């Protein structure tokens, strides 16, 4: 079958690979009908995530039709022919973390947990197509994919919603939603979102659904800011203005009540010297992320506010404004999305037309053109916001 | 946590070790103080090169003396063996290029050094601990009742599913079992074990029978976790590692880290207890062999041949 594989930093290739087989008794094999390129796939492409190997099949946003189930799938929850969306973190559903609905911190699904523990202190869940640090699971940018512990890790779609309407339940919609939910939004809140990529857009939509009075989008790509403005959000272009000053101006000097970092470790900064400083430190690996967005969020947020982080960080940061965080009683919340926790309620919001996930799709390509999709997305060419691939 | 209990304190009162330390001191002092006189005593031509070599050897002897008398450790004895070999090489070179005057004294010095070498080798070999007792502990919490968790372990026959090194455990009697494990360099080790304590829901302890190649014992304790969060499983393993620290270094080079191994074993026990089986990925399809598989299989589906190997 055809699959999009990592072929070294800055290189992905569509290759012929074997079709997936059952490895565990509660596996299912899915014929992928739609898959997408995620912003976090770009961290893999750019070589910022360790333990990638040549030939790793990429992709953790996918959905499709069940074609085979393992002998352990005896409860009849999932049958060949079922249409499913697959959450990107693999959960066992039985450990203490899963019972607490912290699915992305599942204690059992990462065969390389010992390695992950070295990086993070405690292991985290397995993730499809996301390095060997998260288990070495083959991804879903392929014609077929293996779903692990499929009775826990597949959401059946029984309505006639299109693939494009439900595909993003696999990652970016719940991730954006969790970014807003962690903000504990109260009536009258002003919520600022760093990053107007797909996750940022969904964090904004979610903030509005959860009752924010005003939502502010911060980015430098005009087309992304326009996409946010079209939804009625206020925009700040950080190439034109100083973000903190602009935020203070928009909030009567208070600063936003809640801030969402939907950027992560490859941020850019409006000021060249600041950008170069972190770029250089990252290049020599004396920090693993460029935390411009996080720093700005912490220094801009009103005292006692909440900074919620859904942008991906992998290692160590430099110049973390701990003083601002501590002295101004800020709450910092973070997490890889616990997708399973949100899928059903978000599916309902889609059915009720309160959120339209399709609004971020700008490019539809066949799987065979995945490398071009990565290029468009990475270089933000042709107004690229979200690429959906069809095998 | 790994505990190494090889204690060098016994060497402090060892007459042979102390004797060799004193010999080093007695040799080192004249070599450093009057190198010219020492060179002549050996029946060699006195020159700046010879003196420099003598001072260097003297400093080395004084260092060994300080080590052996001050902080005795087998490593000092091995350093003496190394020094002896250097001395023998120097003397042999001197003999080959000898001008004849005083050659008898040089030959006698060479014979003396050879005798000392023999004593040093004897001391180093006999004073090095070739087996290091090791105690490993590890713990995990399983979201199951202590009784269920105990049941899963007490059958013993499922241990090879999650313990990387165990190939097979066969029950041979009411309290006895036969264990087969893989060892470094593709070898297999087998031994008989006896269950010494068995308290349902709480504790299992075992000990290898007399004559096991790697004598070992261990215990698993099952405690209810606080707040009704299941069971805390605490494992202690004791065994004597062949070839001491050297063996451990070699084993580590070949990817055997005992403590990490035990942590991984327990992680897989937790997987079986909670998720029903050991989780396999395309990158680590061998399940319990995951750590040994780096660099791993790429995270892409396996070929028919690879699948057959994994399933065998």
Boltz contact constraints between the chains, C-beta under 6 A:
constraints:
  - contact:
      token1: [A, 17]
      token2: [B, 300]
      max_distance: 6.0
  - contact:
      token1: [A, 17]
      token2: [B, 301]
      max_distance: 6.0
  - contact:
      token1: [A, 18]
      token2: [B, 301]
      max_distance: 6.0
  - contact:
      token1: [A, 18]
      token2: [B, 303]
      max_distance: 6.0
  - contact:
      token1: [A, 20]
      token2: [B, 301]
      max_distance: 6.0
  - contact:
      token1: [A, 21]
      token2: [B, 307]
      max_distance: 6.0
  - contact:
      token1: [A, 23]
      token2: [B, 280]
      max_distance: 6.0
  - contact:
      token1: [A, 24]
      token2: [B, 277]
      max_distance: 6.0
  - contact:
      token1: [A, 24]
      token2: [B, 280]
      max_distance: 6.0
  - contact:
      token1: [A, 53]
      token2: [B, 298]
      max_distance: 6.0
  - contact:
      token1: [A, 55]
      token2: [B, 298]
      max_distance: 6.0
  - contact:
      token1: [A, 55]
      token2: [B, 300]
      max_distance: 6.0
  - contact:
      token1: [A, 56]
      token2: [B, 298]
      max_distance: 6.0
  - contact:
      token1: [A, 56]
      token2: [B, 299]
      max_distance: 6.0
  - contact:
      token1: [A, 57]
      token2: [B, 299]
      max_distance: 6.0
  - contact:
      token1: [A, 57]
      token2: [B, 300]
      max_distance: 6.0
  - contact:
      token1: [A, 92]
      token2: [B, 275]
      max_distance: 6.0
  - contact:
      token1: [A, 94]
      token2: [B, 274]
      max_distance: 6.0
  - contact:
      token1: [A, 94]
      token2: [B, 275]
      max_distance: 6.0
  - contact:
      token1: [A, 95]
      token2: [B, 143]
      max_distance: 6.0
  - contact:
      token1: [A, 95]
      token2: [B, 274]
      max_distance: 6.0
  - contact:
      token1: [A, 96]
      token2: [B, 143]
      max_distance: 6.0
  - contact:
      token1: [A, 96]
      token2: [B, 229]
      max_distance: 6.0
  - contact:
      token1: [A, 108]
      token2: [B, 271]
      max_distance: 6.0
  - contact:
      token1: [A, 108]
      token2: [B, 274]
      max_distance: 6.0
  - contact:
      token1: [A, 108]
      token2: [B, 275]
      max_distance: 6.0
  - contact:
      token1: [A, 109]
      token2: [B, 279]
      max_distance: 6.0
  - contact:
      token1: [A, 111]
      token2: [B, 279]
      max_distance: 6.0
  - contact:
      token1: [A, 111]
      token2: [B, 281]
      max_distance: 6.0
  - contact:
      token1: [A, 111]
      token2: [B, 284]
      max_distance: 6.0
  - contact:
      token1: [A, 111]
      token2: [B, 290]
      max_distance: 6.0
  - contact:
      token1: [A, 113]
      token2: [B, 267]
      max_distance: 6.0
  - contact:
      token1: [A, 114]
      token2: [B, 260]
      max_distance: 6.0
  - contact:
      token1: [A, 114]
      token2: [B, 264]
      max_distance: 6.0
  - contact:
      token1: [A, 132]
      token2: [B, 283]
      max_distance: 6.0
  - contact:
      token1: [A, 132]
      token2: [B, 296]
      max_distance: 6.0
  - contact:
      token1: [A, 135]
      token2: [B, 281]
      max_distance: 6.0
  - contact:
      token1: [A, 136]
      token2: [B, 281]
      max_distance: 6.0
  - contact:
      token1: [A, 136]
      token2: [B, 283]
      max_distance: 6.0
  - contact:
      token1: [A, 136]
      token2: [B, 284]
      max_distance: 6.0
  - contact:
      token1: [A, 136]
      token2: [B, 296]
      max_distance: 6.0
  - contact:
      token1: [A, 136]
      token2: [B, 299]
      max_distance: 6.0
  - contact:
      token1: [A, 137]
      token2: [B, 281]
      max_distance: 6.0
  - contact:
      token1: [A, 137]
      token2: [B, 299]
      max_distance: 6.0
  - contact:
      token1: [A, 138]
      token2: [B, 282]
      max_distance: 6.0
  - contact:
      token1: [A, 138]
      token2: [B, 299]
      max_distance: 6.0
  - contact:
      token1: [A, 138]
      token2: [B, 300]
      max_distance: 6.0
  - contact:
      token1: [A, 138]
      token2: [B, 301]
      max_distance: 6.0
